[in-house]
Amino acid sequence: MKTSRRNLLGAALVAIVPSRVFGQSAPSKIIRMAQIGCGRIARGSEFAGLLKHHALARYVAVCDLDSVRLADAKSLIETYYEKALGSGKYDKVATYANYQELLADKSIDAVCISTPDHWHAQPAMEAALAGKDIYLQKPASLTIAEGRQMADVIQRTGRILQLGSQQRSDVQFRLACELIRNGRIGKIKEVFIGLPEDPSGNVEPEMPVPANLDYDKWLGSTPLVYYTENRVHPQSPDIRKRYERPGWLRCEQFGAGMITGWGAHHIDIAHWAMDTELSGPVDVSATAEFPKKGLWDVHGPYHVRAGYANGATVYMSEKYPNGLRFIGDDGWIWVSRANNVPGRPLGSLPGPQALDASDRRILAAGIKDGEIHLHASPQNDHHLDWLTSIRTRQEPAAPAEVGHRSCSACLLAHAAMRLGRALKWDPKTERFLNSDEANLLLSRKQRAPYGTNRV
């Protein structure tokens, strides 16, 4: 019988971890977590996804370079635990302005890193070296070189790292990939991926750095540039507006734009379906429009073509519907997030907007015993999958090497966008074969004293 890394999850939990370990009867076994980066994604993803699992894990510390966000996070967590557990039934949440001091606390078992993209790889590496397990928001890194360094450290230390590629835990994405892996639509010829795009912006004036923000450290390994609010995140007195979409997402200094922002999600699913999650494309070409002025300089409209050694071609563009359409010799499968309800059982899948096929009998037939079954997250819950992996020491749904390869494919597309010509790529050596100029884009100069090269 063909199986995934852990398709016998339920049996593994029973065999490896007694049920009492997961309950309130064993409070000393509760995973002690910390949060690094307490902005929009932390509040909408990590806090929302992990606070409810307080029988398994609890936040005991938070860290942010903005003291207002730090206080907001502490208040949010303690208010939740006060209501859920009662007064005196939880640890007060410690606050840190320096995540390295947080990592030195040996009582902390695991950390969630929900920082801007340029602050992903370094703290993940340092957390692993400090003996912590890690939930790391996607994309895995700012550059391919940083991603390789991070994945190597995770492999060497044996820590559990879950990338925030939560679509792997959504039932419709897993089923789509299982159907494709089991040949329901024949050999895959083409994959069409629709992603959003970002708008350009205005020239923004230099502003005084807020007293509550450590701006130099926020810039980290990237170049020193003047502060303006739309380069970082909102500083509104209204807590709702304070966590609106931040400006750094649209600045190439801190990330590559939607090609990695949403691309890391959908490319990850394409790789999972094609069984290329540990390699990547072998050639890539792209066109893109970039703003000619203004603070926000990530790509606008774009079209990417990536060829894989298995003969499949992946296309990415903002002109396609948001999701993935797999075209095979014998039909097609479409999958997206539309109408997804986390935790919904397989028997009540979302409608055709989320999962569809050239012949819907393909979907109804499901996956049989003896066929390929991919990693199924418990309760279709990505954060619970991470906590479960911490307990069992089995690989999570989106481990470090897989996340690095998804991110790499997106960064290859970005390199092709920037250079405007076809590039050949060797997934084994992780080098371009036909462009010294492109190889210069594999890394960036790191501003001291920050950066993965100093870990």
HELIX and SHEET records of a PDB file:
HELIX    1   1 LEU A    9  ILE A   16  1                                   8    
HELIX    2   2 SER A   19  PHE A   22  5                                   4    
HELIX    3   3 PRO A   27  LYS A   29  5                                   3    
HELIX    4   4 ARG A   40  ILE A   41  1                                   2    
HELIX    5   5 ALA A   42  PHE A   47  3                                   6    
HELIX    6   6 ALA A   48  LEU A   50  1                                   3    
HELIX    7   7 LEU A   51  HIS A   53  5                                   3    
HELIX    8   8 SER A   67  LEU A   85  1                                  19    
HELIX    9   9 TYR A   99  LEU A  103  1                                   5    
HELIX   10  10 ASP A  117  TRP A  119  5                                   3    
HELIX   11  11 ALA A  121  LEU A  129  1                                   9    
HELIX   12  12 ILE A  144  THR A  157  1                                  14    
HELIX   13  13 GLN A  166  SER A  169  5                                   4    
HELIX   14  14 VAL A  171  ARG A  181  1                                  11    
HELIX   15  15 TYR A  215  LEU A  219  1                                   5    
HELIX   16  16 GLU A  229  ARG A  231  5                                   3    
HELIX   17  17 ILE A  239  ARG A  242  1                                   4    
HELIX   18  18 GLY A  247  ARG A  250  5                                   4    
HELIX   19  19 MET A  258  GLY A  261  1                                   4    
HELIX   20  20 GLY A  263  MET A  274  1                                  12    
HELIX   21  21 LEU A  346  SER A  348  5                                   3    
HELIX   22  22 ARG A  361  ALA A  365  1                                   5    
HELIX   23  23 PRO A  378  ASN A  380  5                                   3    
HELIX   24  24 HIS A  382  THR A  392  1                                  11    
HELIX   25  25 ALA A  400  LEU A  419  1                                  20    
HELIX   26  26 ASP A  436  ASN A  439  1                                   4    
HELIX   27  27 LEU A  440  LEU A  442  5                                   3    
HELIX   28  28 THR A  452  ARG A  454  5                                   3    
SHEET    1   A 6 ALA A  94  TYR A  96  0                                        
SHEET    2   A 6 ALA A  57  CYS A  63  1                                        
SHEET    3   A 6 ILE A  31  ILE A  36  1                                        
SHEET    4   A 6 ALA A 110  ILE A 113  1                                        
SHEET    5   A 6 ASP A 133  LEU A 136  1                                        
SHEET    6   A 6 LEU A 161  LEU A 163  1                                        
SHEET    1   B 9 LEU A 355  ALA A 357  0                                        
SHEET    2   B 9 GLY A 331  VAL A 335 -1                                        
SHEET    3   B 9 GLY A 323  GLY A 328 -1                                        
SHEET    4   B 9 ILE A 188  GLY A 194 -1                                        
SHEET    5   B 9 THR A 313  SER A 317  1                                        
SHEET    6   B 9 TYR A 302  GLY A 307 -1                                        
SHEET    7   B 9 ASP A 283  ALA A 288 -1                                        
SHEET    8   B 9 LEU A 423  ASP A 426 -1                                        
SHEET    9   B 9 ARG A 431  PHE A 432 -1                                        
END                                                                             
